[in-house]
Structures are given as structure tokens and as C-alpha cells.
Amino acid sequence: MSNIPVENRGHSSLISIIQNELKTRIINGAFKPGEKLPSEPELAMELGVSRNSLREAIGLLQREGLLVKRHGVGNFVTDRYPIIRGGIERLAGITEFIRAQGLKAGSKVTRFELVECPGEIGQTLDTEPGDRIFIMETIKYASEVPVALCADFIPLSIAGNIDPDRIHDSIFDGLRDHYGVDIRYAECDLIPMTAGEELTGKLSVEAGTPVLLLEQIHYDSLNRRVLYSKSYFPVGKFTFKLIRKR
């Protein structure tokens, strides 16, 4: 791999670049769980940076939980650590979570169609018999690694004809900016499950892998039910933190 470009970059910016480069290698499997990193002199030479800068970046990854230092031995990739961490008390899109971790966020539409609303979903969204809805399925990526599968159901009566290219990256921003649908809050159920055949193929996980399903009904500023979503997060790729107070 070519050296990290350092021209016209401040010290703190360089540390962040090194940190993100190492994090990307861990996520992509170049450094596997439990594996020892190359020695600091080797890695510093490969990246074209000083050992002091590399050591600071490694220290940040240790505090983040991605690396663990074994004195006298070296730095090792943590055996099991989620790629993405975030709280669910604030309503935010998945790509926002991913970018907040300093990773490259991606989104791929795998299904988009307009269909007659199934009865169960119709009851959830307060639609009338015969009403049609858009179904959009997307895979979310963190530095090209699939980390979540999302299925979104949007009534045709809410937003009119929808262009998936305008909403798949951030459905909240897309619906607000292009269709005037301002989502304000959501009711959320957290459902544990395991990966079946469909999820194993789309999220590159083994059958039986624990998965957290977030099933949500979203409301807009007019208190209408405007979006029903089902998002699947495999354990080991995504984890949430919930702050509880009394």
C-alpha cells in the first residue's frame, strides 16, 4: 500500500488519517480478529509516517477498543468488537452513525417497487384497503463492509412518486428535502433473532448469527404515520447503547 500523504496536514489531522487507515484495514479483514499487527517500525515505514505519530494513532484505537496491547509482545486486533457503535435515543440515519465513526458510508438499493399495501403493514401505517406503498430495501456499508439491511415502507399517498436515488442514502433527509415529509419521532421495538438464508447472503454472515431487528413506526410533524421500517443489524458489526435514567 502506498504511503499516507502528509503534505500540508497538521499533526492532529495526520493522527486521524493513520487511525482511520488502520481502522479500515481491521474492518476489511486485512488485520483479522486476534491477529498481531506488524511491528511499529515496519508499519511506520509502510505508511510513510513517524513512529511517534503511529504510536498516537494506535493509542486511540486501543482506547476505542479495536486494539489491545500485550506488553512485550505487541498490539493485537480485538477478538470481537462491533464496527459501528451508537445510541438509539436520538433518531438518526444509519449512514450518520457510520460516518460518525470516521468510516466511509455506502448504501445500495437491492429492491424498490410500488405494490398494493399488505394488510398487516396497512394497519401499521393507517392506510386504506387498496392503497399502494413503496418498498425500498437497502444494504448499508461501512468502508465497503455490509453492516445492516433495511426495509422501508412508504405510502404513495404521503410523498407521491419517489425517486430512490433521492432517499436511499438518508431516508430522513431525503423525505424532508425532496418530498416535504419531516419525520420527528419513532416508536421502536427491539427484537432479537438469528440470520436466515436471506440475511446471510446479503450481510455476509453465517447462518444462525445473532441479529438485532429494529422495527419502527415513524411519525412526521403532523403526527401522521409516514414510514414503517425494519432494520437488521448483525452482532459483531453494529451495536447500540441505550441510556436509561430514573
C-alpha positions as CSV (number, residue, x, y, z in Angstrom):
1,M,0.0,0.0,0.0
2,S,1.3,3.5,-0.8
3,N,2.4,5.9,1.8
4,I,-0.2,8.1,3.6
5,P,0.1,11.6,2.0
6,V,1.2,14.1,4.7
7,E,1.8,17.2,2.7
8,N,0.1,20.3,4.1
9,R,-1.5,18.4,7.0
10,G,-1.3,19.3,10.7
11,H,-0.2,16.8,13.3
12,S,-3.7,16.1,14.7
13,S,-5.0,15.6,11.1
14,L,-2.2,13.1,10.4
15,I,-3.0,11.1,13.5
16,S,-6.7,10.9,12.4
17,I,-5.7,9.7,9.0
18,I,-3.4,7.0,10.4
19,Q,-6.2,5.9,12.8
20,N,-8.8,5.7,10.0
21,E,-6.4,3.8,7.8
22,L,-5.7,1.2,10.4
23,K,-9.4,1.0,11.3
24,T,-10.3,0.4,7.7
25,R,-7.8,-2.4,7.5
26,I,-9.3,-4.0,10.6
27,I,-12.9,-3.7,9.2
28,N,-11.9,-5.0,5.8
29,G,-10.2,-8.0,7.3
30,A,-6.6,-7.1,6.3
31,F,-5.9,-7.3,10.1
32,K,-8.1,-10.1,11.4
33,P,-9.5,-10.6,14.9
34,G,-6.9,-11.9,17.3
35,E,-4.1,-11.1,14.8
36,K,-0.9,-9.3,15.8
37,L,-0.2,-6.0,14.0
38,P,3.2,-5.6,12.3
39,S,5.9,-4.1,14.5
40,E,5.8,-0.3,14.9
41,P,9.0,0.2,12.8
42,E,7.5,-2.0,10.0
43,L,4.1,-0.3,10.0
44,A,5.6,3.2,10.2
45,M,7.8,2.5,7.3
46,E,5.0,1.0,5.2
47,L,2.7,4.0,5.9
48,G,5.5,6.6,5.5
49,V,4.9,8.2,8.9
50,S,6.9,8.6,12.1
51,R,6.8,6.0,14.8
52,N,5.5,8.7,17.3
53,S,2.6,9.6,15.0
54,L,1.8,5.9,14.5
55,R,2.0,5.2,18.3
56,E,-0.5,8.0,19.0
57,A,-2.9,6.6,16.4
58,I,-2.6,3.1,17.9
59,G,-3.3,4.5,21.3
60,L,-6.6,6.0,20.0
61,L,-7.6,2.6,18.6
62,Q,-6.7,1.0,21.9
63,R,-9.0,3.4,23.8
64,E,-11.6,2.8,21.2
65,G,-11.4,-1.0,21.9
66,L,-10.2,-2.1,18.4
67,L,-6.7,-2.9,19.6
68,V,-5.2,-4.4,22.7
69,K,-1.6,-4.1,23.7
70,R,0.2,-7.1,25.2
71,H,3.3,-5.8,26.9
72,G,6.5,-7.2,25.5
73,V,4.6,-8.9,22.6
74,G,2.8,-6.2,20.6
75,N,-0.6,-4.9,19.5
76,F,-3.4,-7.3,18.6
77,V,-6.8,-6.8,17.0
78,T,-9.6,-7.3,19.5
79,D,-11.3,-10.7,19.1
80,R,-14.8,-9.4,18.9
81,Y,-15.7,-5.8,18.6
82,P,-18.5,-4.0,16.7
83,I,-17.7,-1.9,13.7
84,I,-20.3,0.7,14.4
85,R,-21.4,1.9,17.9
86,G,-24.2,4.4,18.6
87,G,-27.0,5.4,20.8
88,I,-30.6,4.9,19.8
89,E,-32.2,7.6,22.0
90,R,-31.7,10.1,19.1
91,L,-33.4,9.5,15.8
92,A,-30.7,9.4,13.2
93,G,-29.9,7.6,9.9
94,I,-27.6,4.6,9.7
95,T,-25.2,6.4,7.4
96,E,-24.9,9.1,10.0
97,F,-23.8,6.5,12.6
98,I,-21.2,5.1,10.2
99,R,-19.7,8.5,9.3
100,A,-19.5,9.4,12.9
101,Q,-17.1,6.5,13.4
102,G,-14.8,8.0,10.7
103,L,-15.7,5.4,8.2
104,K,-16.8,5.6,4.6
105,A,-20.6,5.1,4.4
106,G,-22.3,3.4,1.5
107,S,-25.8,2.4,0.5
108,K,-27.0,0.1,-2.2
109,V,-30.7,-0.3,-3.2
110,T,-31.5,-4.0,-3.7
111,R,-35.2,-3.7,-4.2
112,F,-37.6,-0.8,-5.0
113,E,-41.2,-1.3,-6.1
114,L,-44.7,0.1,-5.8
115,V,-47.1,-2.5,-4.6
116,E,-50.6,-2.9,-3.0
117,C,-50.1,-2.5,0.7
118,P,-50.2,-5.8,2.6
119,G,-52.9,-5.9,5.3
120,E,-50.6,-6.0,8.3
121,I,-48.4,-3.1,7.1
122,G,-51.6,-1.2,6.1
123,Q,-52.8,-1.4,9.7
124,T,-49.5,-0.2,11.0
125,L,-49.5,2.8,8.6
126,D,-53.2,3.6,8.8
127,T,-53.7,3.1,5.0
128,E,-57.0,2.2,3.3
129,P,-57.6,-1.1,1.5
130,G,-56.2,-1.0,-2.0
131,D,-53.7,1.8,-1.1
132,R,-50.2,1.4,-2.6
133,I,-46.9,1.7,-0.9
134,F,-43.3,1.9,-1.9
135,I,-41.0,-0.8,-0.6
136,M,-37.3,0.0,-0.6
137,E,-34.6,-2.4,0.6
138,T,-31.1,-1.2,1.0
139,I,-27.8,-2.6,2.3
140,K,-25.7,-0.2,4.3
141,Y,-21.9,-0.4,4.1
142,A,-19.1,0.8,6.4
143,S,-15.9,1.1,4.4
144,E,-17.3,-1.4,1.9
145,V,-18.3,-3.9,4.6
146,P,-22.1,-4.7,4.8
147,V,-23.3,-3.8,8.3
148,A,-27.1,-3.5,8.0
149,L,-30.1,-4.4,5.9
150,C,-33.0,-2.0,5.8
151,A,-36.6,-2.5,4.5
152,D,-38.6,0.7,4.3
153,F,-42.3,1.0,3.6
154,I,-43.7,4.4,2.5
155,P,-47.3,5.1,1.5
156,L,-47.8,6.6,-2.0
157,S,-50.3,9.0,-0.5
158,I,-47.7,10.5,1.8
159,A,-44.9,11.5,-0.6
160,G,-46.2,10.8,-4.2
161,N,-43.9,9.3,-6.7
162,I,-40.5,8.7,-5.1
163,D,-37.1,8.6,-6.7
164,P,-35.0,6.0,-4.7
165,D,-31.8,7.9,-5.6
166,R,-33.0,10.8,-3.6
167,I,-33.7,9.0,-0.3
168,H,-31.7,5.7,0.0
169,D,-28.5,7.4,1.4
170,S,-30.5,9.2,4.1
171,I,-34.2,8.5,4.1
172,F,-34.9,11.1,6.8
173,D,-33.1,13.9,4.9
174,G,-34.4,12.7,1.5
175,L,-38.0,12.7,2.5
176,R,-37.7,16.1,4.2
177,D,-35.7,17.9,1.5
178,H,-37.4,16.4,-1.6
179,Y,-40.9,15.5,-0.5
180,G,-41.7,17.8,2.4
181,V,-42.1,14.9,4.9
182,D,-40.4,15.9,8.1
183,I,-40.0,12.9,10.4
184,R,-39.9,13.9,14.1
185,Y,-40.0,10.7,16.2
186,A,-40.5,7.0,16.0
187,E,-41.9,4.1,18.1
188,C,-39.3,1.3,18.2
189,D,-39.3,-2.4,19.1
190,L,-36.0,-4.2,19.6
191,I,-36.4,-7.8,18.5
192,P,-33.6,-10.4,18.9
193,M,-33.4,-13.0,16.1
194,T,-30.9,-15.1,14.1
195,A,-29.8,-14.8,10.5
196,G,-31.6,-16.9,8.0
197,E,-30.7,-17.5,4.3
198,E,-31.7,-14.1,3.1
199,L,-29.6,-12.2,5.7
200,T,-26.6,-14.5,5.4
201,G,-26.3,-13.8,1.7
202,K,-26.9,-10.0,1.9
203,L,-24.9,-9.3,5.0
204,S,-22.1,-11.8,4.6
205,V,-22.7,-13.5,7.9
206,E,-23.1,-17.2,8.8
207,A,-26.5,-18.8,9.3
208,G,-27.6,-18.5,12.9
209,T,-25.6,-15.3,13.6
210,P,-27.4,-13.3,16.2
211,V,-29.2,-10.3,14.7
212,L,-31.0,-7.3,16.3
213,L,-34.1,-6.2,14.4
214,L,-35.2,-2.6,14.9
215,E,-38.9,-2.4,13.9
216,Q,-40.0,1.2,13.8
217,I,-43.1,3.4,13.0
218,H,-42.1,6.9,12.1
219,Y,-44.3,10.0,12.6
220,D,-44.0,13.4,10.9
221,S,-44.5,16.9,12.2
222,L,-48.3,16.4,11.5
223,N,-48.3,13.3,13.7
224,R,-49.0,11.1,10.7
225,R,-47.6,7.6,10.4
226,V,-45.4,8.1,7.3
227,L,-42.8,5.4,7.4
228,Y,-42.6,1.8,8.6
229,S,-39.1,0.3,8.7
230,K,-37.4,-2.9,9.6
231,S,-33.6,-2.7,10.1
232,Y,-31.4,-5.8,10.7
233,F,-28.1,-5.4,12.5
234,P,-25.8,-8.5,12.9
235,V,-24.0,-8.8,16.3
236,G,-20.3,-8.0,15.8
237,K,-20.9,-5.4,13.1
238,F,-23.3,-3.0,14.8
239,T,-24.1,-2.3,18.5
240,F,-26.4,0.2,20.2
241,K,-26.2,1.9,23.6
242,L,-29.3,2.9,25.4
243,I,-29.0,5.4,28.3
244,R,-31.6,4.7,31.0
245,K,-32.4,7.2,33.7
246,R,-34.6,7.2,36.8
